Every structure is written in structure tokens, then in C-alpha cells.
Amino acid sequence: KDFVLETFTGQSWNRIHYVKHIQDADLLLGSVTELLDSNYPDRKCIVIGSGYLGLECAASLCRRGLDVTVITESNIPIPSLFTKAISEKYQSYFEERGI
């Protein structure tokens, strides 16, 4: 599944990124760098999807200083790969790091 990251900069919806390929990740990184270099005080973003790629992206953005919220249709992360108990450990891990 795709996931979408939205950086809220008070501008139009031109900061939505669909990440499927390395080039998409490069574009996302460029937007994040631009946001962090700007004077805009709000550093919030949303990652839609709690699969492996979505959670890795959320963790990376959090480490770069963004306030990250993950939105998912499941009540546990990476439900297709792990049991509920393992998914809950991942959820705790990410929540402890502010995601």
C-alpha cells in the first residue's frame, strides 16, 4: 500500500508525497529539508499507513525533529507481518519515541 505524508506549512496541498520508489523518497527528503530550513514554526506531519515503510518513514521524520502522527485503519502496526503481541511491542516502541 502507498502512504501519504503531509507537512502542514499553511500552504496549499502541494506537500503530499506518495512514496513507492527511491526517487519519491528523495523528493520527500527535499521537502522535509526545505521545511526544516524555513521560518515556519509548525513541524507537524502525518504518515498514513502503519506498514513497515510507513513506520520507518515516521521514525526517520521524528529523528529529524518533526512531530509525527501515524494514521492507520488497523489498531496495531504492521498487522500483516506479525502477531498482535509483536505488533503491540512495535507500537510501544514507536510511542515511546514520540510517534
C-alpha positions as CSV (number, residue, x, y, z in Angstrom):
1,K,0.0,0.0,0.0
2,D,1.0,3.6,-0.6
3,F,1.3,6.0,2.2
4,V,1.0,9.7,2.2
5,L,3.0,12.3,4.2
6,E,1.6,15.8,4.6
7,T,3.7,18.5,6.0
8,F,1.5,21.3,7.3
9,T,3.1,24.6,6.2
10,G,0.0,26.7,5.9
11,Q,0.3,26.5,2.1
12,S,-1.9,24.5,-0.3
13,W,-1.7,20.7,-0.5
14,N,1.5,20.7,-2.5
15,R,3.3,18.8,0.2
16,I,1.7,15.5,-0.2
17,H,4.1,12.6,-1.0
18,Y,3.4,9.1,-2.2
19,V,6.5,7.0,-1.6
20,K,7.0,3.9,-3.7
21,H,10.5,4.4,-5.2
22,I,13.8,5.8,-4.1
23,Q,13.1,8.9,-6.2
24,D,10.0,9.5,-4.2
25,A,11.9,9.3,-1.0
26,D,14.4,11.9,-2.4
27,L,11.6,14.3,-3.2
28,L,10.2,13.8,0.3
29,L,13.6,14.4,1.9
30,G,13.9,17.6,-0.1
31,S,10.5,18.8,1.2
32,V,11.5,18.0,4.7
33,T,14.8,19.8,4.4
34,E,13.0,22.8,3.0
35,L,10.6,22.8,5.9
36,L,13.3,22.5,8.5
37,D,15.3,25.3,6.9
38,S,12.2,27.6,6.8
39,N,11.0,30.0,9.4
40,Y,7.7,28.1,9.7
41,P,7.3,27.2,13.4
42,D,5.0,24.2,13.0
43,R,6.8,21.0,12.3
44,K,3.9,18.6,12.1
45,C,3.3,15.8,9.6
46,I,1.1,12.8,9.1
47,V,2.0,9.4,7.8
48,I,-0.9,7.4,6.6
49,G,-0.2,3.7,7.0
50,S,1.4,1.6,9.7
51,G,3.2,-0.9,7.5
52,Y,7.0,-1.3,7.5
53,L,7.6,1.6,5.1
54,G,5.2,4.0,6.9
55,L,6.7,3.3,10.3
56,E,10.3,3.6,9.0
57,C,9.4,6.9,7.4
58,A,7.7,8.1,10.6
59,A,10.7,7.2,12.7
60,S,13.1,9.0,10.3
61,L,11.0,12.1,10.3
62,C,10.7,12.1,14.0
63,R,14.5,11.9,14.3
64,R,14.8,14.9,12.0
65,G,12.7,16.9,14.5
66,L,9.2,16.7,13.1
67,D,6.1,16.0,15.2
68,V,4.8,12.8,13.5
69,T,1.3,11.3,13.7
70,V,0.6,7.9,12.1
71,I,-2.9,7.2,10.9
72,T,-3.9,3.7,10.0
73,E,-7.0,1.6,9.5
74,S,-5.7,-1.1,11.9
75,N,-5.4,-0.7,15.6
76,I,-2.0,-2.3,15.6
77,P,1.1,-1.6,13.4
78,I,2.3,-4.0,10.7
79,P,-0.7,-6.3,11.2
80,S,0.0,-8.3,8.0
81,L,3.5,-9.4,9.2
82,F,3.2,-10.0,13.0
83,T,1.0,-11.4,15.6
84,K,-1.0,-9.0,17.8
85,A,1.6,-9.4,20.6
86,I,4.6,-8.5,18.4
87,S,2.7,-5.6,16.8
88,E,1.9,-4.2,20.2
89,K,5.6,-4.3,21.1
90,Y,6.3,-2.3,17.9
91,Q,3.5,0.1,18.8
92,S,5.0,0.7,22.3
93,Y,8.5,1.1,20.8
94,F,7.3,3.9,18.4
95,E,5.0,5.6,21.0
96,E,8.0,5.8,23.5
97,R,9.9,7.7,20.8
98,G,7.1,10.2,20.2
99,I,5.4,8.7,17.2
